[in-house]
Amino acid sequence: MKINVGIDLGTTYSAVATFSKQLGRVQVFKNNDEKECTPSVICREENGYTMIGEAAKIEQKSGNLNTVAFYKSKMGDKNFSAYIGGQDYTAEDLSAIFLTEFVKEIEEKNNIEIDGAVITVPAYFNEEQRKATIRAGERAGLKVLKIINEPTAAIIAYGLTSGKEKNVMVYDLGGGTFDITIAHVKNTEIEVLATNGNHQLGGMDWDEVLLNNIATQFSDEHGIDIADYPEEYKELQVKCEEAKKRLSAVAATTISIQCDGCSGKYEVTREYFDSNTSNLLESTKLLIHKCFDEITEARNGKRFDWKDIDEVVLVGGSTRMPQIKDMIVSEYGKPPITKDINVDTIVATGAAMQAELCVNSTLTLTVAAPAGGNAGGMSTPMTLTISNTGIKDITAHSLGMLALASNEKDYINSIIIPKNSPVSKTFSRQYTFGGEKMEVFIMQGETRDPHGCDILGKYVITGMPKGQKNQLSVNFLYNANGVVEANANLGNGTMLTAVREEVTESLDEIIARLEREKKEAEEAARRAQSIEIMLMIDSSGSMDGNRIYEAKKAAKSFAREFDLKYAKISILSFGDRSTFTCKNANSLFTIDAGIDAVTVGGVGYGTSNTPINNNYRNFSGKGTRILVVLTDGYWENQVSEEYAADNAKADGILIYGIGIGDADEAFLDRISSGKGKKVDLSQLTTAFKEVASSIATEVASGNSLR
């Protein structure tokens, strides 16, 4: 009969377990060595002969260069490869090879046939690492039911067996990865509150402290760098790992080394080991406090700390190091839970329970009676019914999209799904979009700076009605495997086509292309849209001399930014009076003549006129109407002109205020649709060009993501 299992695919050791309905508990399978845990080591010879587990570990210890270990932490890393058996392998390749051989061994040894599997991963694995794990399982012939976070699996295995309400911290230090997860357990329900981790921190980093120490002593004594001798170096790696394990039980141990005809034997004390790995231990403490801070933030500032933790559970073989327990006692004030917990198999146990829940939605677990017995003092075992819906996991990473910031210049990671959000919950963003194809670049990371995030891929959304601006919603979620899913729909509910594609450009190339396309869209919109512009130029006495000269030069440059097939420009001169020097012109000759006709004093030397109030109704049509005001001083009727500007804006007219000289900057801001511009005279032409670009952006705003 085929069964479903949980597989703890560990960095250093792996285990397989299944839930037995008949027994009401989990059974952990043994390998050919009669052990529940199998070293995650591969030996692959050039003829294709493959060994895993203890046999491969022995080859590794002997210095066989065709062995490889610690590849799990490199899952999803395109820059990693291991050369064994005359071939290069990625971490995904190696995981697939190991799983193939591992499953085969467990099936033959235990006379079973494995169908589906829940495979565990560190909670802090990103999407690509999770997808690589799924692919490795499928390549090994498994039906991957789910990917589950290792700490969540541990909480399922441990936290649900008591039927109590508590906050549980899982401190998971494996051979190559570290996770810290805090969850609230109530009866048979689990709600993960926060998770953090480092998938490049694990027991092998503690091993490396010993490795570097011994290699340095050997080099000082014999002048030989053992790193130059791959076989001897692999052998020393295994010896240092074994010494680390011995130091969990003794105060001192020795490590011997042979290389290039020389030998050495060196003592290492636990005191030295603990002192020189304290920085690694401190790294795990910082991640614990990061969890505390995130829970505090989610509780609106109500502080969460060690005092709120009811139990600490250690997971992973590396937690056997005494320094781990000592740190927990020092910080927490109490020892971690150790009774009835096998740190090596608890994750596989939880994964097996999750595998049963994937297939049957509920399981009935038989557990020992609580201390003192059941009601009436009886010690009959209890049964607990656990539901899949009672396990509420969270996202380990924020999900965002590459977007243009509000300043219209910078590209940011606009976070859509915050870290520690529930998995399988949909988060949406609404957009007004006027194009036919929308590219959405998915970012994973906590910072707004996209350079500090991973690009997961892009979704190309199509199917929008052509020739109009559409209201649409883009919907995202992390599924139960921690993998992103997305879809999109129009405001009326009509589903759009959303296809995920691989990203072949670098982030800088993407931003450069988006910026280029944005400018092209603005230019196309500027040329394709019919707009009417009224340019009001202050010609009071203070504009005399260089100011009116620069104003005319800037105005002529401004007019050349538009395709006059689709734009009409009026020039209005104002002072004590106001008059049009050209109206609704669509030729540069006429516009230039109108600009040249603006003369200081021609409409009086003061500022008593109200040009906005008198003229904003003089647009010929109801299309895109733009009012650009250039002034160099304080107006006599500013308050009434502010009210006139409000009326104009309410009528749909966009107003840009540009000031030079003694212009009132607050007044410019007040009359403008956005923020006014006050610039030096030398920057006037540039300011007008920026206004022209902004006009194009406004016209084309339906094609931009903000």
N, C-alpha and C positions, 0 to 999 in steps of 0.2 A: 504494500500500500504506500502511495506517495504521501509525504508529510511536508509541512511547512516549518521552517526553522528561523531562528535568529542567528546571525553571524556577526560576531565582534571581530571585524577586520582590523586588527591592531598593528601598531608600528613595530612592536617587538614580539608580541604573542597574539594568536588568534584562537577563537573558541566558537563552537557550534552548539546550540541547544534547541529543544523543542518543548512545547507545552503538551502535557498528557492530560486529556480530558478524564481518563479513567482514574488517574491518581490525583488530579486536581493540583498538580504542581509541575514545575519545569524539570526536565532531565537534560543534563549536560553530557554530551557524547565524548567518549574517549578516543584517542588516536591509536595508532599501532604500537606506541610506546606505553599504552595504558595510562596516558595523562590527558587531563582535560584541556590543557593549553598547548598549542603548537607554535614553535618559533616561526615568525613571519620571514623566514630566510629562504632564498632560492639558490640552488646550484644548478646551472645549466651548461652542459658540456657541448662542444662543437658538433657532436653527432646528434644533438637534440635530446639526449638523455637528461631528464630533469629530476632533481631531488628537492624536497622541501622539508621544513621542520628540523628536527634534531639531527638528522643525517646531514642536511645542508649546513647546520650550525657547526657540526664537527669539521666539515670541509672549510668553513670560514675560519675556524680557529686554527686550522693547519696552514692558513695563508693562501688557500686556493683562490686564484684571481677570477674564477668563473662563478663566484658567489656574490650575492648582493642582499643588503638589508637596509632598513630605515628609508625605504622608498615611499612610504605612505605620505609623509609630510610634503613630498614633491608632487603629489597628485595635482593635475591641472597646470603644472609648470612646463611651459613649452620649451624652456631652456635647459631642462634636465634630461639627461639620458645616461644609461648605464651600459657599458660594453661587457657583455658576458657571452660565452659560447660563440665568439666570432661575430656578434651582432649587437647593434644598438637597440636599446629598449627604453620606452618612456615609462613613467611610473604607472600609468594606466595599463600598459602592456604587462608589466611585472605583476600588478595586482590581478589581472586576468589569468596569468599563468599560475600564480599561487592559488587562486580560488579554484581553478580547474583541478589541480592536483589535490588540494585540501578536501574539496567536496568528494572527489573520487575515493580518497582514503577513508573519510568518515562513513561514506555509504558502504564500502566493502567491509570495514571493521565492524559496523553495527547492524549490518544486514537491513539497510533502509534505502529508500529512494527519495531524494530531496526534490520537491517540486518548486515551491515558492520560498523566497527568503526576504527577511528584513535585514538590511546591512547597516551597521552603525558607522557614523562619522563623527569627528570632533564637532562640537556645537559651533565653533568659529570657522568651520570650512565655508568658503565662498561658493557661489553657484557653480563655477567651472569645476571646482574640486568635487562637488556633489554629483554633477553630471558625469564626470570621469569615473566616479565610483559606480554609478548606475551602469555605465557602458561596460566596465570591467566585469560586473556581475553577469550582465547579459552575454558577454563574450564567453564566460565560463559555463554557459548553458542554463543559468538560473532565471527563473521568473522573479524579477525584483519587485516585491510587493510594496516596498517603501524604503526610504532612507530615513534613519532616525538618529537624532543627536545622542551621543554616548551618555552624557549626564542625564538626559531625559529617560533613557533606557534604564539607567541605574536607579532613578527615582521610582520608575514603574516597579522595578524588582524589589526595591526596599521599602519605599514610602507607602505603598498601597497594602502592605501586609499587616498593618496594625489597626486600621480603621479609625485612627485618631486625626485630630486637626493640628497641623504644625507647619512651621517654616523650616524647610530642609535645604542645607547647602551641600552641594556635591563638589568636592575638590578632586578633580580628575587629572592626574599626572601620569601620562603613559610614557612610552619610550621616546616618542618624538613630538608629542603634542600636549598642550595643557588647556583645560577648560575649567571655568568656575561657573556654576549655575545655581541659582536660588529659586526655589519653587514653594508655593503654598499647597499643602496637601490637606484636603478635608474629606474624611471618610474614604470614598473610593474615587475621588476626583483630584486631578493635578492641574495647577495653573502655574506655569513657569513665569517668574517675575522678571528675571534679568539673566543675561548670560554674557560672558566675555571670555577671551582666550587668546592664545598665541600658538598657531599651528607650526611654529618653528622653535618651540621650547619643549623639551622633554628630557627623559632620563639620559639620553645620549649626550646632552650638554653637560650633565654632571660627569659622565664617563670621560668627556673630552678634557675636563680639568685634570683628571688623573693621567690621561694620555699625554697631555702637554708637559706635565711635571716629570713623568718618567722619561719622555723623549729628550727633555732638556738636560736631565741628569746624565743620561747616556751619552748625549753629545758632548757635555762638559768633560766626561771621563774619557771618552774614546775618540772624540772629533768626528763622529758619524751621525748624519741626519737620517734617522730611520724612515722618514717620509720618502726618501729616495729609493726605498726598497719595498715595493707594494705588498709582497707576500708577507714579509715580517711585520709590516705596518698593520695589515689585516689581523694578523695573529695577536699583536699587542692590543688592538681595539677590543677583542674578545676578552683578553686577560684583564683589561681595565674594567670592563663591565662586570666580570666575575668578582673582582676586588671590591667594587662598589657594593655588591650584594653582601660580601663577607663583612664589610664595615658596618652593616646593619646589625650585626651580632657581636662583633669583637671591637676592641679599642684600636687595634693596629693590625696590619697585614702586610705581606710582601708581594712584589710583582717582579718576576724575572723576565729577562729579555736577552735574546741572542740575535746578532746581526753581523754579517761580514766577518765571521771568525771571532768576534768579541762577544762577551756576555756581561751581564750586570744583574744585580739583585738589590731591590730598593724597598725600603720600608715606607709605608704610608699610614699615618694615624687618622683616626676619625676626627680629631681636633683640627688637623690640617685640612682635611676634606671639607668639614663643615664651614670652616673659616673662609676657604677659597671658593666656596659655592654659595656664600651668603647673598651675593648679588642676584643669583638665579632665584633663590627663595624670595628675595625682596620683590622681584618681578611678579611673582604670583600674588604677593600681598597687595601690590598696587592694583592688580586686576580685580581682586576681591573688593577693594574700596571703590573701584569704578562701578561695580555692581550696586554697592550701597548707594552711591550718588545717583545712579539712574533710577533706582526704586524711590529714593527720596524725591527726585524731580517728578516722577509719576504720581506721587502722593501729595503733590502741591506743597513741597517743602517740609512735610512732616518727616523728621529724620528717621532713617532706617539704619541700624548698626548691628554690631555683634549681639547686643542685648535682645534683638528681635529674632535671632536664630534659635530654633529649638534643638536642632540636631545637625551635626556635621558628619557627612559620610565620605570616607576616602575611597577613591576608585583608581585603579591602575597600579601596576606592579611597582612603579617608582615611589608610591606613597609608603612603601615599607621602610624607606630611609627614616631613621629616628628623628632627623631634623624637621621632617614634615609634621609629625605628631607634636613635637616640642613647640613648633611655631603656633599650631592650632591652640594648644593649651595656654601658651603665653598670651595670645590675642583674645581667645574666647573665654578662657577661665575654666574650661571643662575639656576633657579628652573627647576625641571623635568617637563615633559609634563603631565598634569592631565586632560585637557579638553577632554570630550567625551571618557574617558578611565575608564573602570570598572576593577580595579586590580584583582577582584575575577573571572571574566568571560572572560577576554581577551584571556587567553590561550585556553579555550574551543572554543571560537569564531574562533581562527586561526586553531585549529584542525578540526573544522567543514568545513572550507574552504579547508583544505588539503584533507579531506574525499571526497569532491566533485571532487577535482583535481585527486584523485586516480582513480575515476571511469570514468570521462569524459575528463581528460587532461586539459580542460580549464573551466573557469567560468567567467561570466559577472557580475561585482559588480556595484551596483548603489550607488553613493556617493553624498554628498552635494556639491553644486557648491563652488568654491573657493571664498574667501573674495573679494567683489567687483563684483562678478558675472562672467559669461562666457564672451566670446567676444561679444561686443555689450551691455554689462551691464546686461544681462539676468541672472537670478538666477536659471535656470533650472538645475536639478540634472545631474551630469556627469555619464557616464558608463565607467568602466575600464575592459578590458579583461585580465585575468591573466592566465598564462600558467604554467603547472607543471614543464616544463623544465626551467622556469625562476627562480626557487628556488634552489639555490646551497648551500647545507649545507656542513659541514666539520666534520672531526673526532675529538672527544674530547680527545682521547688517542692515543699514538703511538702504533704500532703493530710491534713486532719483533719475532725472533725465537731464541731458545737456540742454540748457536754455539760455536765452539772451536776457541779461540782467536788466533791471528797470532803467539803468543809465544808458541803455541802447549801445553800449560799447563792449562790455565784458561778458564772457560766457561762463556760466556757473553750473554746478550740480544742484538742480532744484529738487530737493528731497520730497518725495511723494509718500513713501512708506517709511516712517521713522523706525529706527532700531527698537527692538523689544515690542513690536506690534504683533498681534495674533496672526498666526499663519492661516492661510485659506480665507482671509478677509479681504474683500475688494476695496481698493482705494482708487478714487477717480479724479481726473482733472478735466475741466471744461475749457474749450477753446472756440474762438471765432476764427475760421480758416477759409480763405478764398481760393486756395489752389486745388489741384487735382490729385496731388500725391504728397503726403506728409511723412517725413522721416523722423522717427523718435529714437534717439540714442539713449540706451539704458545704462545708468551708472550705478555702481555699488560702492558705498563708502559713506563716511560720516561727515566729511568736510564739504564746504561749498566750492572749494577749489577742485575743478575736475581733474587736475593733474595728480591729485592725491587719491583718486578713486580708480576702480577697475571698470573698463568698458565691457559690459556683458554682451552687447550686440545691438542691433537696431531693429525696430519694427517699421515696416513700410505700410502705411495705411492708405487705402484707395477706396473708390466707390462713391465719393462725394458727388452730389449734383454739380454739373459744370456751370460756369458763368455766374456764380453767386457766392456770397459769403454764407458759410454754413456753421450752425452751432453744433458742436460735436463733443463727445466725452470719450476720453481714453482711460481705460480701466486696467488696473494692475493688481496682481496678488502674488504672494509667495505661496506655492502649493505645499502640500504636506511634506514633500521632499526638500523644501527650501529652494525650489527652482521657480523662476519667474514665469508667469503667464500674463498675457495681455490681450485685450480686444478693444474694439471701438464701436461707438454707435452715434447716430445723429440724435439731435434733441428730441425727435419724435419717436425714438426707440429703434429705428431701422439700423440693423447691424451692418457694419462696414467690414471690408477685408483687411485683416492685419496679419502680415507675413513677417516672420522673424528671419533676419539675414545675418550672416557673419560680417564682422567689420574688418575690412582689409586696409584701412587707413590708420595712421597714427592720430592721436588726439589733436596735435597741432595741424595736421593735414585736414582733419575734419573741420576744425574751427576756421582755417583759412578758406576752405571751400564754401562753408556756410556764409562767411562774411562776403565772399565774392558773389555768391548767389543772391544774398540779400541786397547788395548794391545793384546787381543786374535787375532784380525785381523792382527795386525802387525806381530805377531808370525807366524800365518798361512801363511801370505804372504812371510815372510822370508823363510819359509820352502818350500813353493810351487813355488817360483820364482827361475829361474836359474840365478845366478849372478856370476860375476868374479871380484875378488878383488886383487889389487896390493898394497901391504904394503911396502912402502919405509921407511927404518930405517937408520937414520944418524949414521955412525960409525966412524966419524972423531975423532981426538984426544980429543976434549973437552967432548966426551961422556964416557970417561974412568971412571971406578969405579962404583959407585952406580947408575949413570944415565943409563948405558947400562944394568945393572941388572934389574932395574925397567922397562926399555923399553921392555926387553924380557918377563918379567912377564906379563906386560900389553898386549903385542902382543898375548901371548898364551891364555890369558883370552878372548881377542877379538875373536880369532878363534873359541872358544867354543860357541859363541853366534849364530853360523850359522849351519844349517843342511847341512852337506857336501855332501848329496845326490844331492843337488841342487846348491851348491856353490863351486867355485874353488878359491884357494888362492895362490898367488905368493908372495915370500919374496925377496926384493931387498935391498942390502947393498950398501950405497954410501958414498963417501968422495972425494978423488981426482980422483977416478974411481968409477964405479958402476958395480955390478954383481948380478945375481940371485942366491940365495942359495937354492931356490926351486921354481918350476914353475908349475902353474895350478894344484896344489895338492888338492886332496879331501880326504886325510886321516890325522888325527891329528898326527900320528906318523911322517909322512913326513914333515908336517908343523912345528911341534915342532923341528925336526932335522934341518930344514932350519933356524928357529929362533936361535937355539943354534949356528949355523954356522956363525952368524953375530958377528964379533970380531972387536974391536977398532984397527985401523991401518991396518986391513987386506986389505983395498982398499985405503990406504993412510991416512995421518993424517990431510989433509987440506979439503977444500970445493970447489975445482976448477971444479968438474964435473958438468954437467947439467943433472941430473937424469930424470927430467920431459920431457925435449926435446928429450932425447935419448931413452926414454922407453915407452912413453904413447901410441905409435903405436904397442906395443908388446902384446896387448890383443889378445886372440885367436879368439874371436867372436865379434858379433855386438849386443849382448844382453845388459843386465844391467851391466855397467862397472864402477867400483869404484876405485878411486886412493886415498890412505891414506898416507899422508906424515908426518913423525915424525922427528923433528929437534930440536937442542938446541942452534943454533947460527946463525950468519949472513953469507949468502952465497956470494961467490965472484961474481957470475953471476946472481944476483937476477932479474935484469931488463929483461934479455933474458928469464929467467925462467917464469917471469910473462906473457910474450908474448906466450911462449909455453903452459902455463896453459890456456890462452884464446883460443888457437887453440884446445886444448884437450876438453875444455868445449863446444866449438862450434861443436865438433864431437860427443857430447852427453855423454861425460864422466863426472861423478860426482867426485869432488875433495874435500877432507876434509884435512885441514891443522891443525896439532897439534904441539904446541911448548912448550918447557920447557927451563929452564935456561935463556940464553941471546937471545933466538929466537926473531926475528923482528916481532912484532904482526901485523904491517901494511902489511908486506909481506904475512903473513899467511892469512889475510883477502883478499888480492889481488889475491892470487892463488886459494882460496876456492870458491866453488859454492855458499856457503852461507857465514857465518861469521866464521873465524878461531877460534881455541881455544888455549889460552895460559894458562897453569896451573902449579901449584906447582908439584914437583916430586911425592909427596905423593898422589896426586889426579890423577895421570896418568892412572891408571887402570879404575877409574870411568869415566874419559874422553873418553877412548876407548869404554866403555860400552854405553855411551851416543851416540857416533858415530854409534855403531851397531844398537841402537834403532832408530836413525835418518835414517839410511839406510833402515830399515824395514818400517818406515813411508813413505819414498819416494817411495818404491816399492808398498806400499798399499795405496798411496795417493788418488786413485780413490774411496776409501771407506770412506773418511772423509769429513765432512762439515766444511768449513772455511769461 
